[in-house]
């Protein structure tokens, strides 16, 4: 069951990388799943890391988590404002 719907500009962290790397969601595509549910394919732009500028990553929505998950509500408001420019 899908619990999060991501939007362009959201900041996420891919869970399959060896270290926590914040990425900005650049595009989302809805996909139908075999169980009758739906999911998203996310195009991500790393905000730092070992990649060249212009690198994009592609992940299913189940393979990322929100970057602001453990921040305070005050910090989440700031990151929401910042995410519009990422």
URDA-V402952 format. One record per pair of residues at least 4 apart in sequence whose C-alpha atoms are under 6 Angstrom apart, sorted by the first residue. I is the first residue (numbers start at 1). J is the second residue. D is the distance in whole Angstrom. If there is no record, write none. Layout:
# URDA-V402952
I|J|D  I|J|D
This chain:
# URDA-V402952
8|25|5  8|26|5  8|27|6  9|24|6  9|25|5  9|83|5  9|84|5  10|24|6  10|25|5  10|83|6  11|23|6  11|24|5  11|67|5  12|22|6  12|23|5  12|65|6  12|66|4  12|67|4  13|21|6  13|22|5  13|64|5  13|65|5  13|67|5  14|63|6  14|64|4  15|63|6  15|64|5  22|47|6  23|44|6  23|45|5  23|46|4  23|47|5  24|44|5  24|45|5  24|86|6  25|43|6  25|44|5  26|43|5  26|44|5  27|42|6  27|43|5  28|41|6  28|42|5  29|40|5  29|41|5  30|39|6  30|40|5  31|38|6  31|39|5  31|40|6  32|38|4  33|37|5  33|38|5  40|60|6  40|61|5  41|59|6  41|60|5  42|58|6  42|59|5  42|60|6  43|57|6  43|58|5  44|56|5  44|57|5  45|56|5  71|75|6  79|83|6
